[in-house]
Amino acid sequence: MRPACAPLAAVELQSGDLMPPIGFGTCCRPSASGSELVASTLAFLQQGGRLIDTAQMYGNHREIAEAIRASRVDRSELWLTSKVNTRVVKSRGAALRSINTSLGELDLPFINLMLVHSSWGLTSQQLLDVWRALIQARDEGMVRNIGVSNLVRHQIEQLEQESGVRPAVNEIEFHPWVPNSTFQLVEWCTSRGIAVTAYGSLGGSANSLGSSSEVSSLAKRHNVSNAQVLLRWSLQQGVAVIPGASSTEHIIENLHLPRFCLSQAESDGLIRSPMPRSFTRWYNLESEWGPLTRAWQYMTFSSIVLDISIVAALAVCVMLAIRHRKHKQLQRADPLAMQDANFTSEDPAELELTSRPGASSEE
Ligand SMILES: NC(=O)c1ccc[n+]([C@@H]2O[C@H](COP(=O)([O-])OP(=O)(O)OC[C@H]3O[C@@H](n4cnc5c(N)ncnc54)[C@H](OP(=O)(O)O)[C@@H]3O)[C@@H](O)[C@H]2O)c1
């Protein structure tokens, strides 16, 4: 176990590569795309930050490439983590092609760390196929290290047993309010030499860290900010962090943590305190799935079926709305004729009223 107050150290992966302990997250907030992302990523690099966490799913590789080019940081100093989009990539060939595309978008000769984004919607065979693609990509030099995200112990064990390759990293949601099973997962990963990276350390983009009185009182006691308390807490558990931030002020705060440390009692007190109401819980780990999440997981298994159903349902709604509107218009125009009307066509343009001769005058 890392001594609580040790200075920030790089995380040594199984390959011997050193991964920076504090990175920059590029997902899930309004500023995580376009020119705002270019500006914030550039600010992070200019402030001395070196690890950027992105993913194929975030759709922002090109903006990140632009920021890297503008920063003029040497490739050898930079750490780029990305993830295979397992919502759409479910085979070995597709995974290899997607990595190739990512390299082009990022304008980089290699990616430092490529992760399987999640097991959602994948059979265990598909998960293994994607993992085998990552092994091949590493062997061919497209990526330097390979790992997983949102996987639990039995899934990691299975990948290792079937492929003979242990993931270098598991990126998961981690903060003081995750369930006990996540703490056990972190301990198990660490004991196997699998580095853990935390996402959601600050509660996601809807957070309001000030709403936790426990975090605020620790921040006051150590003369640091609320965010710095949470980031330090994670690092003291031996878990790297990748906070997302829009403003340069936040970026500086997150990157340059003052040299303070939380005592064991303070750390335990944080875990026991209520989770700030505004915190986002992702429930991405299989062990945390409740019945609703399982139902959703089942549906995403056949995502094409789901997509088709959604499009069909929307089309029916639109058709019904048009019919209803036309019907109302006709009713307003000639309410008596409507009572006796037969619709001879589905097409509103061809809509025709065939009334009995003299029907309207009789009534
Ligand atoms: N592997 C996965 O499945 C997965 C899932 C989710 C996220 N991630 C990765 O993890 C990264 C971080 O996780 P996250 O997006 O859940 O967000 P987070 O890092 O927990 O929180 C980001 C939010 O914290 C705010 N913030 C940042 N620094 C702050 C500071 N010093 N003081 C106060 N507020 C501060 C930011 O506000 P401002 O924007 O206003 O600065 C932003 O809204 C993502 O960007 C992504 O790269 C991975």
The ligand as an SDF file (V2000), in Angstrom:
LIG
                    3D

 48 52  0  0  0  0  0  0  0  0999 V2000
  -14.6200    4.7090  -18.8510 N   0  0  0  0  0  0  0  0  0  0  0  0
  -15.8400    5.1900  -18.7050 C   0  0  0  0  0  0  0  0  0  0  0  0
  -16.8510    4.4710  -18.8660 O   0  0  0  0  0  0  0  0  0  0  0  0
  -15.9880    6.6270  -18.3190 C   0  0  0  0  0  0  0  0  0  0  0  0
  -17.2530    7.1030  -17.8730 C   0  0  0  0  0  0  0  0  0  0  0  0
  -17.3640    8.4510  -17.5310 C   0  0  0  0  0  0  0  0  0  0  0  0
  -16.2480    9.2740  -17.6240 C   0  0  0  0  0  0  0  0  0  0  0  0
  -15.0420    8.7980  -18.0540 N   0  0  0  0  0  0  0  0  0  0  0  0
  -13.8460    9.6590  -18.1630 C   0  0  0  0  0  0  0  0  0  0  0  0
  -13.6200   10.2530  -16.9020 O   0  0  0  0  0  0  0  0  0  0  0  0
  -13.5690   11.6690  -17.0330 C   0  0  0  0  0  0  0  0  0  0  0  0
  -14.0300   12.3740  -15.7670 C   0  0  0  0  0  0  0  0  0  0  0  0
  -15.2610   11.8590  -15.2960 O   0  0  0  0  0  0  0  0  0  0  0  0
  -16.6280   12.6530  -15.3250 P   0  0  0  0  0  0  0  0  0  0  0  0
  -16.8700   13.1930  -16.6470 O   0  0  0  0  0  0  0  0  0  0  0  0
  -17.6340   11.7570  -14.7310 O   0  0  0  0  0  0  0  0  0  0  0  0
  -16.4490   13.9550  -14.5110 O   0  0  0  0  0  0  0  0  0  0  0  0
  -15.7380   14.4050  -13.1120 P   0  0  0  0  0  0  0  0  0  0  0  0
  -14.2960   14.5050  -13.3870 O   0  0  0  0  0  0  0  0  0  0  0  0
  -16.1890   13.6180  -11.9500 O   0  0  0  0  0  0  0  0  0  0  0  0
  -16.4150   15.8290  -12.9570 O   0  0  0  0  0  0  0  0  0  0  0  0
  -16.3220   16.7820  -13.9580 C   0  0  0  0  0  0  0  0  0  0  0  0
  -17.0460   17.9960  -13.4650 C   0  0  0  0  0  0  0  0  0  0  0  0
  -16.3530   18.5090  -12.3400 O   0  0  0  0  0  0  0  0  0  0  0  0
  -16.2340   19.9070  -12.4640 C   0  0  0  0  0  0  0  0  0  0  0  0
  -14.9220   20.3020  -11.9390 N   0  0  0  0  0  0  0  0  0  0  0  0
  -13.7150   20.0000  -12.4490 C   0  0  0  0  0  0  0  0  0  0  0  0
  -12.7480   20.5310  -11.6980 N   0  0  0  0  0  0  0  0  0  0  0  0
  -13.3590   21.1970  -10.6970 C   0  0  0  0  0  0  0  0  0  0  0  0
  -12.8850   21.9660   -9.6260 C   0  0  0  0  0  0  0  0  0  0  0  0
  -11.5940   22.1360   -9.4220 N   0  0  0  0  0  0  0  0  0  0  0  0
  -13.8120   22.5200   -8.7770 N   0  0  0  0  0  0  0  0  0  0  0  0
  -15.1330   22.3430   -8.9850 C   0  0  0  0  0  0  0  0  0  0  0  0
  -15.6410   21.6200   -9.9870 N   0  0  0  0  0  0  0  0  0  0  0  0
  -14.7450   21.0540  -10.8470 C   0  0  0  0  0  0  0  0  0  0  0  0
  -16.2680   20.1890  -13.9300 C   0  0  0  0  0  0  0  0  0  0  0  0
  -16.8610   21.4630  -14.0790 O   0  0  0  0  0  0  0  0  0  0  0  0
  -16.3790   22.4670  -15.2410 P   0  0  0  0  0  0  0  0  0  0  0  0
  -16.6450   21.7090  -16.5090 O   0  0  0  0  0  0  0  0  0  0  0  0
  -17.2420   23.6450  -15.0290 O   0  0  0  0  0  0  0  0  0  0  0  0
  -14.9180   22.7410  -15.0430 O   0  0  0  0  0  0  0  0  0  0  0  0
  -17.1260   19.0950  -14.4980 C   0  0  0  0  0  0  0  0  0  0  0  0
  -18.4580   19.5200  -14.6140 O   0  0  0  0  0  0  0  0  0  0  0  0
  -14.4400   11.9350  -18.2520 C   0  0  0  0  0  0  0  0  0  0  0  0
  -14.2200   13.2170  -18.7680 O   0  0  0  0  0  0  0  0  0  0  0  0
  -14.0060   10.8060  -19.1600 C   0  0  0  0  0  0  0  0  0  0  0  0
  -12.7810   11.0960  -19.7850 O   0  0  0  0  0  0  0  0  0  0  0  0
  -14.9060    7.4800  -18.3900 C   0  0  0  0  0  0  0  0  0  0  0  0
  1  2  1  0
  2  3  2  0
  2  4  1  0
  4  5  1  0
  4 48  2  0
  5  6  2  0
  6  7  1  0
  7  8  2  0
  8  9  1  0
  8 48  1  0
  9 10  1  0
  9 46  1  0
 10 11  1  0
 11 12  1  0
 11 44  1  0
 12 13  1  0
 13 14  1  0
 14 15  2  0
 14 16  1  0
 14 17  1  0
 17 18  1  0
 18 19  2  0
 18 20  1  0
 18 21  1  0
 21 22  1  0
 22 23  1  0
 23 24  1  0
 23 42  1  0
 24 25  1  0
 25 26  1  0
 25 36  1  0
 26 27  1  0
 26 35  1  0
 27 28  2  0
 28 29  1  0
 29 30  1  0
 29 35  2  0
 30 31  1  0
 30 32  2  0
 32 33  1  0
 33 34  2  0
 34 35  1  0
 36 37  1  0
 36 42  1  0
 37 38  1  0
 38 39  2  0
 38 40  1  0
 38 41  1  0
 42 43  1  0
 44 45  1  0
 44 46  1  0
 46 47  1  0
M  CHG  2   8   1  16  -1
M  END
$$$$
